[in-house]
Amino acid sequence: MRAIIISKVAGLCSATMFLIASPLHADSPLVRVAINDAAVPTPPASVISAVPAAIAPPSAPVYQPMGQGLASYYGRELIGARTASGQRYDPAALTAAHRKLPMGSRVQVTNPATGQSVIVTINDRGPFHGNRIIDLSQAAARQLGLERAGSGMVSLAVEADD
């Protein structure tokens, strides 16, 4: 019985395809060497369908316009202070304060004068003075070209829920 099994395994091995990869490079292409092509059996449909389909990359987020207004950015005196979300203010993070948007909302802020945009995450409440609609972190203001002026007109668009 053992001899029959060994001979059947040897027969299957000689009729299958071997994959040979270069031991020098993990990313080198695989080389297929077919031995006795005519004897290679076609796998059943159930095996073919078990292979997962290619996973599509996630689609880009959609942003809904919210309007325009004046933006400013947090001063240096607030570095390390707790925000309304409980996080500490980090001038290097892309965050912002808004009066009504839920914490964690992602907002695309665009400087219409330059066309520069940045995506910020709402983690605080404000601004509470003047006619400003959003307070940006220093990094966000820098990316929009507002750091020198201290404030400027921006347009806002909030990330739509799926």
Sequence and secondary structure as in RCSB ss.txt:
>XXXX:A:sequence
MRAIIISKVAGLCSATMFLIASPLHADSPLVRVAINDAAVPTPPASVISAVPAAIAPPSAPVYQPMGQGLASYYG
RELIGARTASGQRYDPAALTAAHRKLPMGSRVQVTNPATGQSVIVTINDRGPFHGNRIIDLSQAAARQLGLERAG
SGMVSLAVEADD
>XXXX:A:secstr
 HHHHHHHHHHHHHTSEEEE  SS TTS  EEEESSGGG     HHHHHTS           EEEEEEEEEEE  
GGGTT B TTS B  TTS EEE SSS TT EEEEE TTT  EEEEEEEE    STTEEEEE HHHHHHHT TTTS
EEEEEEEEE   
